Amino acid sequence: MNEAQGDTNLLKELLHYPMPFGKYKGRLIRELPISYLEWFVKEGFPAGKLGMLLRTMYEIKLNGLDYLLDGIQRNR
């Protein structure tokens, strides 16, 4: 798998991966408010895949790149 394909797969996961705990349990990571993601920036992201997805979603929202996810969802 090349790097671009891996990045696309990661973005696709953000469309369907639910938050497994906390105030937003069950809500898709894509739908989490930036304020919740900022809390993780201050307090620390969880380890593993969840932390990677949360960190990625934070960067996407911080940089106004939500349209990347919209494009992937439309092309499914």
Distance bins in CASP14 RR format, pairs under 12 A and 6 or more apart:
PFRMAT RR
TARGET T0000
AUTHOR 0000-0000-0000
RMODE 2
METHOD distances of the structure
MODEL  1
1 7 0 0 0 0 0 1 0 0 0 0 0
1 8 0 0 0 0 1 0 0 0 0 0 0
1 9 1 0 0 1 0 0 0 0 0 0 0
1 10 0 0 0 0 0 1 0 0 0 0 0
2 8 0 0 0 0 1 0 0 0 0 0 0
2 9 0 0 0 0 0 1 0 0 0 0 0
3 9 0 0 0 0 0 1 0 0 0 0 0
3 10 0 0 0 0 0 1 0 0 0 0 0
4 10 0 0 0 0 0 1 0 0 0 0 0
4 11 0 0 0 0 0 1 0 0 0 0 0
5 11 0 0 0 0 0 1 0 0 0 0 0
5 12 0 0 0 0 0 1 0 0 0 0 0
6 12 0 0 0 0 1 0 0 0 0 0 0
6 13 0 0 0 0 0 1 0 0 0 0 0
6 56 0 0 0 0 0 1 0 0 0 0 0
7 13 0 0 0 0 0 1 0 0 0 0 0
7 14 0 0 0 0 0 1 0 0 0 0 0
7 56 0 0 0 0 1 0 0 0 0 0 0
7 60 0 0 0 0 0 1 0 0 0 0 0
7 65 0 0 0 0 0 1 0 0 0 0 0
7 68 0 0 0 0 1 0 0 0 0 0 0
7 72 0 0 0 0 0 1 0 0 0 0 0
8 14 0 0 0 0 0 1 0 0 0 0 0
8 15 0 0 0 0 0 1 0 0 0 0 0
8 68 0 0 0 0 1 0 0 0 0 0 0
8 69 0 0 0 0 0 1 0 0 0 0 0
8 71 0 0 0 0 0 1 0 0 0 0 0
8 72 1 0 0 1 0 0 0 0 0 0 0
8 75 0 0 0 0 1 0 0 0 0 0 0
8 76 0 0 0 0 0 1 0 0 0 0 0
9 15 0 0 0 0 0 1 0 0 0 0 0
9 16 0 0 0 0 0 1 0 0 0 0 0
9 17 0 0 0 0 0 1 0 0 0 0 0
9 49 0 0 0 0 0 1 0 0 0 0 0
9 53 0 0 0 0 0 1 0 0 0 0 0
9 56 0 0 0 0 0 1 0 0 0 0 0
9 72 0 0 0 0 0 1 0 0 0 0 0
10 16 0 0 0 0 0 1 0 0 0 0 0
10 17 0 0 0 0 1 0 0 0 0 0 0
10 29 0 0 0 0 0 1 0 0 0 0 0
10 49 0 0 0 0 1 0 0 0 0 0 0
10 51 0 0 0 0 0 1 0 0 0 0 0
10 52 1 0 0 1 0 0 0 0 0 0 0
10 53 1 0 0 1 0 0 0 0 0 0 0
10 55 0 0 0 0 0 1 0 0 0 0 0
10 56 1 0 0 1 0 0 0 0 0 0 0
10 57 0 0 0 0 0 1 0 0 0 0 0
10 59 0 0 0 0 0 1 0 0 0 0 0
10 60 0 0 0 0 0 1 0 0 0 0 0
10 68 0 0 0 0 0 1 0 0 0 0 0
10 69 0 0 0 0 0 1 0 0 0 0 0
10 72 0 0 0 0 0 1 0 0 0 0 0
11 17 0 0 0 0 0 1 0 0 0 0 0
11 29 0 0 0 0 0 1 0 0 0 0 0
11 30 0 0 0 0 1 0 0 0 0 0 0
11 53 0 0 0 0 1 0 0 0 0 0 0
11 56 1 0 0 1 0 0 0 0 0 0 0
11 57 0 0 0 0 1 0 0 0 0 0 0
11 59 0 0 0 0 0 1 0 0 0 0 0
11 60 0 0 0 0 1 0 0 0 0 0 0
11 65 0 0 0 0 1 0 0 0 0 0 0
11 66 0 0 0 0 0 1 0 0 0 0 0
11 67 0 0 0 0 0 1 0 0 0 0 0
11 68 1 0 0 1 0 0 0 0 0 0 0
11 69 1 0 0 1 0 0 0 0 0 0 0
11 70 0 0 0 0 0 1 0 0 0 0 0
11 71 0 0 0 0 1 0 0 0 0 0 0
11 72 1 0 1 0 0 0 0 0 0 0 0
11 73 0 0 0 0 1 0 0 0 0 0 0
11 75 0 0 0 0 0 1 0 0 0 0 0
11 76 0 0 0 0 0 1 0 0 0 0 0
12 29 0 0 0 0 0 1 0 0 0 0 0
12 30 0 0 0 0 0 1 0 0 0 0 0
12 53 0 0 0 0 0 1 0 0 0 0 0
12 56 0 0 0 0 0 1 0 0 0 0 0
12 68 0 0 0 0 0 1 0 0 0 0 0
12 69 0 0 0 0 1 0 0 0 0 0 0
12 71 0 0 0 0 0 1 0 0 0 0 0
12 72 1 0 1 0 0 0 0 0 0 0 0
12 73 0 0 0 0 1 0 0 0 0 0 0
12 75 0 0 0 0 0 1 0 0 0 0 0
12 76 1 0 0 1 0 0 0 0 0 0 0
13 28 0 0 0 0 0 1 0 0 0 0 0
13 29 0 0 0 0 1 0 0 0 0 0 0
13 30 0 0 0 0 1 0 0 0 0 0 0
13 49 0 0 0 0 1 0 0 0 0 0 0
13 50 0 0 0 0 0 1 0 0 0 0 0
13 51 0 0 0 0 0 1 0 0 0 0 0
13 52 0 0 0 0 1 0 0 0 0 0 0
13 53 1 0 0 1 0 0 0 0 0 0 0
13 54 0 0 0 0 0 1 0 0 0 0 0
13 56 0 0 0 0 1 0 0 0 0 0 0
13 57 0 0 0 0 0 1 0 0 0 0 0
13 69 0 0 0 0 0 1 0 0 0 0 0
13 72 0 0 0 0 0 1 0 0 0 0 0
14 28 1 0 0 1 0 0 0 0 0 0 0
14 29 1 0 1 0 0 0 0 0 0 0 0
14 30 1 0 1 0 0 0 0 0 0 0 0
14 31 0 0 0 0 1 0 0 0 0 0 0
14 32 0 0 0 0 1 0 0 0 0 0 0
14 37 0 0 0 0 0 1 0 0 0 0 0
14 49 0 0 0 0 0 1 0 0 0 0 0
14 50 0 0 0 0 0 1 0 0 0 0 0
14 51 0 0 0 0 0 1 0 0 0 0 0
14 52 0 0 0 0 0 1 0 0 0 0 0
14 53 1 0 0 1 0 0 0 0 0 0 0
14 54 0 0 0 0 1 0 0 0 0 0 0
14 55 0 0 0 0 0 1 0 0 0 0 0
14 56 1 0 0 1 0 0 0 0 0 0 0
14 57 1 0 1 0 0 0 0 0 0 0 0
14 58 0 0 0 0 0 1 0 0 0 0 0
14 59 0 0 0 0 0 1 0 0 0 0 0
14 60 1 0 0 1 0 0 0 0 0 0 0
14 61 0 0 0 0 0 1 0 0 0 0 0
14 65 0 0 0 0 0 1 0 0 0 0 0
14 66 0 0 0 0 0 1 0 0 0 0 0
14 68 0 0 0 0 1 0 0 0 0 0 0
14 69 1 0 0 1 0 0 0 0 0 0 0
14 70 0 0 0 0 0 1 0 0 0 0 0
14 72 0 0 0 0 1 0 0 0 0 0 0
14 73 0 0 0 0 1 0 0 0 0 0 0
15 28 1 0 0 1 0 0 0 0 0 0 0
15 29 0 0 0 0 1 0 0 0 0 0 0
15 30 1 0 1 0 0 0 0 0 0 0 0
15 31 0 0 0 0 0 1 0 0 0 0 0
15 53 0 0 0 0 0 1 0 0 0 0 0
15 57 0 0 0 0 0 1 0 0 0 0 0
15 60 0 0 0 0 0 1 0 0 0 0 0
15 66 0 0 0 0 0 1 0 0 0 0 0
15 68 0 0 0 0 0 1 0 0 0 0 0
15 69 1 0 0 1 0 0 0 0 0 0 0
15 70 0 0 0 0 1 0 0 0 0 0 0
15 71 0 0 0 0 0 1 0 0 0 0 0
15 72 1 0 0 1 0 0 0 0 0 0 0
15 73 1 0 1 0 0 0 0 0 0 0 0
15 74 0 0 0 0 0 1 0 0 0 0 0
15 75 0 0 0 0 0 1 0 0 0 0 0
15 76 0 0 0 0 1 0 0 0 0 0 0
16 26 0 0 0 0 0 1 0 0 0 0 0
16 27 0 0 0 0 0 1 0 0 0 0 0
16 28 1 0 0 1 0 0 0 0 0 0 0
16 29 0 0 0 0 1 0 0 0 0 0 0
16 30 0 0 0 0 1 0 0 0 0 0 0
16 31 0 0 0 0 0 1 0 0 0 0 0
16 53 0 0 0 0 0 1 0 0 0 0 0
16 69 0 0 0 0 0 1 0 0 0 0 0
16 72 0 0 0 0 0 1 0 0 0 0 0
16 73 0 0 0 0 1 0 0 0 0 0 0
16 76 0 0 0 0 0 1 0 0 0 0 0
17 26 0 0 0 0 1 0 0 0 0 0 0
17 27 0 0 0 0 0 1 0 0 0 0 0
17 28 1 0 0 1 0 0 0 0 0 0 0
17 29 1 0 1 0 0 0 0 0 0 0 0
17 30 0 0 0 0 1 0 0 0 0 0 0
17 31 0 0 0 0 0 1 0 0 0 0 0
17 32 0 0 0 0 0 1 0 0 0 0 0
17 49 0 0 0 0 1 0 0 0 0 0 0
17 50 1 0 0 1 0 0 0 0 0 0 0
17 51 0 0 0 0 0 1 0 0 0 0 0
17 52 0 0 0 0 0 1 0 0 0 0 0
17 53 1 0 1 0 0 0 0 0 0 0 0
17 54 0 0 0 0 1 0 0 0 0 0 0
17 56 0 0 0 0 0 1 0 0 0 0 0
17 57 0 0 0 0 1 0 0 0 0 0 0
17 69 0 0 0 0 0 1 0 0 0 0 0
18 24 0 0 0 0 1 0 0 0 0 0 0
18 25 1 0 0 1 0 0 0 0 0 0 0
18 26 1 0 1 0 0 0 0 0 0 0 0
18 27 1 0 0 1 0 0 0 0 0 0 0
18 28 1 0 1 0 0 0 0 0 0 0 0
18 29 1 0 0 1 0 0 0 0 0 0 0
18 30 0 0 0 0 0 1 0 0 0 0 0
18 31 0 0 0 0 1 0 0 0 0 0 0
18 32 0 0 0 0 0 1 0 0 0 0 0
18 50 0 0 0 0 0 1 0 0 0 0 0
18 53 0 0 0 0 0 1 0 0 0 0 0
19 25 1 0 1 0 0 0 0 0 0 0 0
19 26 1 0 1 0 0 0 0 0 0 0 0
19 27 1 0 1 0 0 0 0 0 0 0 0
19 28 1 0 0 1 0 0 0 0 0 0 0
19 29 1 0 0 1 0 0 0 0 0 0 0
19 30 0 0 0 0 0 1 0 0 0 0 0
19 31 0 0 0 0 1 0 0 0 0 0 0
19 32 1 0 0 1 0 0 0 0 0 0 0
19 33 0 0 0 0 0 1 0 0 0 0 0
19 36 0 0 0 0 1 0 0 0 0 0 0
19 37 0 0 0 0 0 1 0 0 0 0 0
19 40 0 0 0 0 0 1 0 0 0 0 0
19 46 0 0 0 0 0 1 0 0 0 0 0
19 50 0 0 0 0 1 0 0 0 0 0 0
19 51 0 0 0 0 0 1 0 0 0 0 0
19 53 0 0 0 0 1 0 0 0 0 0 0
19 54 0 0 0 0 1 0 0 0 0 0 0
19 57 0 0 0 0 0 1 0 0 0 0 0
20 26 1 0 0 1 0 0 0 0 0 0 0
20 27 0 0 0 0 0 1 0 0 0 0 0
20 28 0 0 0 0 0 1 0 0 0 0 0
20 29 0 0 0 0 1 0 0 0 0 0 0
20 46 0 0 0 0 1 0 0 0 0 0 0
20 48 0 0 0 0 0 1 0 0 0 0 0
20 49 0 0 0 0 0 1 0 0 0 0 0
20 50 1 0 0 1 0 0 0 0 0 0 0
20 51 0 0 0 0 0 1 0 0 0 0 0
20 53 0 0 0 0 0 1 0 0 0 0 0
20 54 0 0 0 0 0 1 0 0 0 0 0
21 27 0 0 0 0 0 1 0 0 0 0 0
21 36 0 0 0 0 0 1 0 0 0 0 0
21 46 0 0 0 0 1 0 0 0 0 0 0
21 50 0 0 0 0 1 0 0 0 0 0 0
21 54 0 0 0 0 0 1 0 0 0 0 0
22 32 0 0 0 0 0 1 0 0 0 0 0
22 36 0 0 0 0 1 0 0 0 0 0 0
22 39 0 0 0 0 0 1 0 0 0 0 0
22 40 0 0 0 0 0 1 0 0 0 0 0
22 46 0 0 0 0 0 1 0 0 0 0 0
22 50 0 0 0 0 0 1 0 0 0 0 0
23 32 0 0 0 0 1 0 0 0 0 0 0
23 33 0 0 0 0 1 0 0 0 0 0 0
23 35 0 0 0 0 0 1 0 0 0 0 0
23 36 1 0 0 1 0 0 0 0 0 0 0
23 39 0 0 0 0 1 0 0 0 0 0 0
23 40 0 0 0 0 0 1 0 0 0 0 0
24 30 0 0 0 0 0 1 0 0 0 0 0
24 31 1 0 0 1 0 0 0 0 0 0 0
24 32 1 0 1 0 0 0 0 0 0 0 0
24 33 0 0 0 0 1 0 0 0 0 0 0
24 35 0 0 0 0 0 1 0 0 0 0 0
24 36 1 0 0 1 0 0 0 0 0 0 0
24 37 0 0 0 0 0 1 0 0 0 0 0
24 39 0 0 0 0 0 1 0 0 0 0 0
24 40 0 0 0 0 0 1 0 0 0 0 0
24 54 0 0 0 0 0 1 0 0 0 0 0
24 57 0 0 0 0 0 1 0 0 0 0 0
25 32 0 0 0 0 0 1 0 0 0 0 0
25 36 0 0 0 0 0 1 0 0 0 0 0
26 32 0 0 0 0 0 1 0 0 0 0 0
27 33 0 0 0 0 1 0 0 0 0 0 0
27 36 0 0 0 0 1 0 0 0 0 0 0
27 57 0 0 0 0 0 1 0 0 0 0 0
28 53 0 0 0 0 0 1 0 0 0 0 0
28 54 0 0 0 0 0 1 0 0 0 0 0
28 57 0 0 0 0 1 0 0 0 0 0 0
28 69 0 0 0 0 0 1 0 0 0 0 0
28 73 0 0 0 0 0 1 0 0 0 0 0
29 36 0 0 0 0 1 0 0 0 0 0 0
29 37 0 0 0 0 1 0 0 0 0 0 0
29 40 0 0 0 0 0 1 0 0 0 0 0
29 45 0 0 0 0 0 1 0 0 0 0 0
29 46 0 0 0 0 0 1 0 0 0 0 0
29 49 0 0 0 0 0 1 0 0 0 0 0
29 50 0 0 0 0 1 0 0 0 0 0 0
29 51 0 0 0 0 1 0 0 0 0 0 0
29 52 0 0 0 0 0 1 0 0 0 0 0
29 53 1 0 1 0 0 0 0 0 0 0 0
29 54 1 0 0 1 0 0 0 0 0 0 0
29 55 0 0 0 0 0 1 0 0 0 0 0
29 56 0 0 0 0 1 0 0 0 0 0 0
29 57 1 0 1 0 0 0 0 0 0 0 0
29 58 0 0 0 0 1 0 0 0 0 0 0
29 60 0 0 0 0 0 1 0 0 0 0 0
29 61 0 0 0 0 0 1 0 0 0 0 0
29 69 0 0 0 0 0 1 0 0 0 0 0
30 37 0 0 0 0 0 1 0 0 0 0 0
30 53 0 0 0 0 1 0 0 0 0 0 0
30 54 0 0 0 0 0 1 0 0 0 0 0
30 56 0 0 0 0 0 1 0 0 0 0 0
30 57 1 0 0 1 0 0 0 0 0 0 0
30 58 0 0 0 0 0 1 0 0 0 0 0
30 60 0 0 0 0 1 0 0 0 0 0 0
30 61 0 0 0 0 1 0 0 0 0 0 0
30 65 0 0 0 0 0 1 0 0 0 0 0
30 66 0 0 0 0 1 0 0 0 0 0 0
30 68 0 0 0 0 0 1 0 0 0 0 0
30 69 1 0 1 0 0 0 0 0 0 0 0
30 70 0 0 0 0 1 0 0 0 0 0 0
30 72 0 0 0 0 0 1 0 0 0 0 0
30 73 0 0 0 0 1 0 0 0 0 0 0
31 37 0 0 0 0 0 1 0 0 0 0 0
31 57 0 0 0 0 1 0 0 0 0 0 0
31 61 0 0 0 0 0 1 0 0 0 0 0
31 66 0 0 0 0 0 1 0 0 0 0 0
31 69 0 0 0 0 0 1 0 0 0 0 0
32 38 0 0 0 0 0 1 0 0 0 0 0
32 39 0 0 0 0 0 1 0 0 0 0 0
32 40 0 0 0 0 1 0 0 0 0 0 0
32 50 0 0 0 0 0 1 0 0 0 0 0
32 53 0 0 0 0 0 1 0 0 0 0 0
32 54 1 0 0 1 0 0 0 0 0 0 0
32 55 0 0 0 0 0 1 0 0 0 0 0
32 56 0 0 0 0 0 1 0 0 0 0 0
32 57 1 0 0 1 0 0 0 0 0 0 0
32 58 0 0 0 0 1 0 0 0 0 0 0
32 60 0 0 0 0 0 1 0 0 0 0 0
32 61 0 0 0 0 1 0 0 0 0 0 0
32 66 0 0 0 0 0 1 0 0 0 0 0
33 39 0 0 0 0 1 0 0 0 0 0 0
33 40 0 0 0 0 0 1 0 0 0 0 0
33 57 0 0 0 0 0 1 0 0 0 0 0
33 58 0 0 0 0 0 1 0 0 0 0 0
33 61 0 0 0 0 1 0 0 0 0 0 0
34 40 0 0 0 0 0 1 0 0 0 0 0
34 41 0 0 0 0 1 0 0 0 0 0 0
34 54 0 0 0 0 0 1 0 0 0 0 0
34 57 0 0 0 0 1 0 0 0 0 0 0
34 58 1 0 0 1 0 0 0 0 0 0 0
34 59 0 0 0 0 0 1 0 0 0 0 0
34 60 0 0 0 0 1 0 0 0 0 0 0
34 61 1 0 1 0 0 0 0 0 0 0 0
34 62 1 0 0 1 0 0 0 0 0 0 0
34 63 0 0 0 0 0 1 0 0 0 0 0
34 64 0 0 0 0 1 0 0 0 0 0 0
34 66 0 0 0 0 0 1 0 0 0 0 0
35 41 0 0 0 0 0 1 0 0 0 0 0
35 42 0 0 0 0 0 1 0 0 0 0 0
35 58 0 0 0 0 0 1 0 0 0 0 0
35 61 0 0 0 0 0 1 0 0 0 0 0
35 62 0 0 0 0 0 1 0 0 0 0 0
36 42 0 0 0 0 0 1 0 0 0 0 0
36 43 0 0 0 0 0 1 0 0 0 0 0
36 45 0 0 0 0 0 1 0 0 0 0 0
36 54 0 0 0 0 1 0 0 0 0 0 0
36 57 0 0 0 0 1 0 0 0 0 0 0
36 58 0 0 0 0 1 0 0 0 0 0 0
36 61 0 0 0 0 0 1 0 0 0 0 0
37 43 0 0 0 0 0 1 0 0 0 0 0
37 44 0 0 0 0 0 1 0 0 0 0 0
37 45 0 0 0 0 1 0 0 0 0 0 0
37 51 0 0 0 0 0 1 0 0 0 0 0
37 53 0 0 0 0 0 1 0 0 0 0 0
37 54 1 0 0 1 0 0 0 0 0 0 0
37 55 0 0 0 0 1 0 0 0 0 0 0
37 56 0 0 0 0 0 1 0 0 0 0 0
37 57 1 0 0 1 0 0 0 0 0 0 0
37 58 1 0 1 0 0 0 0 0 0 0 0
37 59 0 0 0 0 1 0 0 0 0 0 0
37 60 0 0 0 0 1 0 0 0 0 0 0
37 61 1 0 0 1 0 0 0 0 0 0 0
37 62 0 0 0 0 1 0 0 0 0 0 0
38 44 0 0 0 0 0 1 0 0 0 0 0
38 45 0 0 0 0 0 1 0 0 0 0 0
38 54 0 0 0 0 0 1 0 0 0 0 0
38 55 0 0 0 0 0 1 0 0 0 0 0
38 57 0 0 0 0 0 1 0 0 0 0 0
38 58 1 0 0 1 0 0 0 0 0 0 0
38 59 0 0 0 0 0 1 0 0 0 0 0
38 61 0 0 0 0 1 0 0 0 0 0 0
38 62 0 0 0 0 1 0 0 0 0 0 0
39 45 0 0 0 0 0 1 0 0 0 0 0
39 54 0 0 0 0 0 1 0 0 0 0 0
39 58 0 0 0 0 0 1 0 0 0 0 0
40 46 1 0 0 1 0 0 0 0 0 0 0
40 47 0 0 0 0 0 1 0 0 0 0 0
40 50 0 0 0 0 0 1 0 0 0 0 0
40 51 1 0 0 1 0 0 0 0 0 0 0
40 52 0 0 0 0 0 1 0 0 0 0 0
40 53 0 0 0 0 0 1 0 0 0 0 0
40 54 1 0 1 0 0 0 0 0 0 0 0
40 55 1 0 0 1 0 0 0 0 0 0 0
40 56 0 0 0 0 0 1 0 0 0 0 0
40 57 0 0 0 0 1 0 0 0 0 0 0
40 58 1 0 0 1 0 0 0 0 0 0 0
40 59 0 0 0 0 0 1 0 0 0 0 0
40 61 0 0 0 0 0 1 0 0 0 0 0
41 51 0 0 0 0 0 1 0 0 0 0 0
41 54 0 0 0 0 1 0 0 0 0 0 0
41 55 0 0 0 0 1 0 0 0 0 0 0
41 57 0 0 0 0 0 1 0 0 0 0 0
41 58 1 0 0 1 0 0 0 0 0 0 0
41 59 0 0 0 0 0 1 0 0 0 0 0
41 61 0 0 0 0 0 1 0 0 0 0 0
41 62 0 0 0 0 1 0 0 0 0 0 0
42 58 0 0 0 0 0 1 0 0 0 0 0
43 54 0 0 0 0 0 1 0 0 0 0 0
44 50 0 0 0 0 0 1 0 0 0 0 0
44 51 0 0 0 0 1 0 0 0 0 0 0
44 54 0 0 0 0 1 0 0 0 0 0 0
44 55 0 0 0 0 1 0 0 0 0 0 0
44 58 0 0 0 0 0 1 0 0 0 0 0
45 51 1 0 1 0 0 0 0 0 0 0 0
45 52 1 0 0 1 0 0 0 0 0 0 0
45 53 0 0 0 0 1 0 0 0 0 0 0
45 54 1 0 1 0 0 0 0 0 0 0 0
45 55 1 0 1 0 0 0 0 0 0 0 0
45 56 0 0 0 0 0 1 0 0 0 0 0
45 57 0 0 0 0 0 1 0 0 0 0 0
45 58 0 0 0 0 1 0 0 0 0 0 0
45 59 0 0 0 0 0 1 0 0 0 0 0
46 52 0 0 0 0 1 0 0 0 0 0 0
46 53 0 0 0 0 1 0 0 0 0 0 0
46 54 1 0 0 1 0 0 0 0 0 0 0
46 55 0 0 0 0 1 0 0 0 0 0 0
47 53 0 0 0 0 0 1 0 0 0 0 0
47 54 0 0 0 0 0 1 0 0 0 0 0
47 55 0 0 0 0 0 1 0 0 0 0 0
48 54 0 0 0 0 1 0 0 0 0 0 0
48 55 0 0 0 0 0 1 0 0 0 0 0
49 55 0 0 0 0 0 1 0 0 0 0 0
49 56 0 0 0 0 0 1 0 0 0 0 0
50 56 0 0 0 0 0 1 0 0 0 0 0
50 57 0 0 0 0 0 1 0 0 0 0 0
51 57 0 0 0 0 1 0 0 0 0 0 0
51 58 0 0 0 0 1 0 0 0 0 0 0
51 59 0 0 0 0 0 1 0 0 0 0 0
52 58 0 0 0 0 0 1 0 0 0 0 0
52 59 0 0 0 0 0 1 0 0 0 0 0
53 59 0 0 0 0 0 1 0 0 0 0 0
53 60 0 0 0 0 0 1 0 0 0 0 0
54 60 0 0 0 0 0 1 0 0 0 0 0
54 61 0 0 0 0 0 1 0 0 0 0 0
55 61 0 0 0 0 0 1 0 0 0 0 0
55 62 0 0 0 0 0 1 0 0 0 0 0
56 62 0 0 0 0 0 1 0 0 0 0 0
56 63 0 0 0 0 0 1 0 0 0 0 0
56 65 0 0 0 0 0 1 0 0 0 0 0
56 68 0 0 0 0 0 1 0 0 0 0 0
56 69 0 0 0 0 0 1 0 0 0 0 0
57 63 0 0 0 0 0 1 0 0 0 0 0
57 64 0 0 0 0 0 1 0 0 0 0 0
57 65 0 0 0 0 0 1 0 0 0 0 0
57 66 0 0 0 0 1 0 0 0 0 0 0
57 68 0 0 0 0 0 1 0 0 0 0 0
57 69 0 0 0 0 1 0 0 0 0 0 0
58 64 0 0 0 0 0 1 0 0 0 0 0
58 65 0 0 0 0 0 1 0 0 0 0 0
58 66 0 0 0 0 0 1 0 0 0 0 0
59 65 1 0 0 1 0 0 0 0 0 0 0
59 66 0 0 0 0 0 1 0 0 0 0 0
59 68 0 0 0 0 0 1 0 0 0 0 0
60 66 1 0 0 1 0 0 0 0 0 0 0
60 67 0 0 0 0 1 0 0 0 0 0 0
60 68 1 0 0 1 0 0 0 0 0 0 0
60 69 1 0 0 1 0 0 0 0 0 0 0
60 70 0 0 0 0 0 1 0 0 0 0 0
60 72 0 0 0 0 0 1 0 0 0 0 0
61 67 0 0 0 0 0 1 0 0 0 0 0
61 68 0 0 0 0 0 1 0 0 0 0 0
61 69 0 0 0 0 1 0 0 0 0 0 0
64 70 0 0 0 0 0 1 0 0 0 0 0
65 71 0 0 0 0 0 1 0 0 0 0 0
65 72 0 0 0 0 0 1 0 0 0 0 0
66 72 0 0 0 0 0 1 0 0 0 0 0
66 73 0 0 0 0 0 1 0 0 0 0 0
67 73 0 0 0 0 0 1 0 0 0 0 0
67 74 0 0 0 0 0 1 0 0 0 0 0
68 74 0 0 0 0 0 1 0 0 0 0 0
68 75 0 0 0 0 0 1 0 0 0 0 0
69 75 0 0 0 0 0 1 0 0 0 0 0
69 76 0 0 0 0 0 1 0 0 0 0 0
70 76 0 0 0 0 0 1 0 0 0 0 0
END
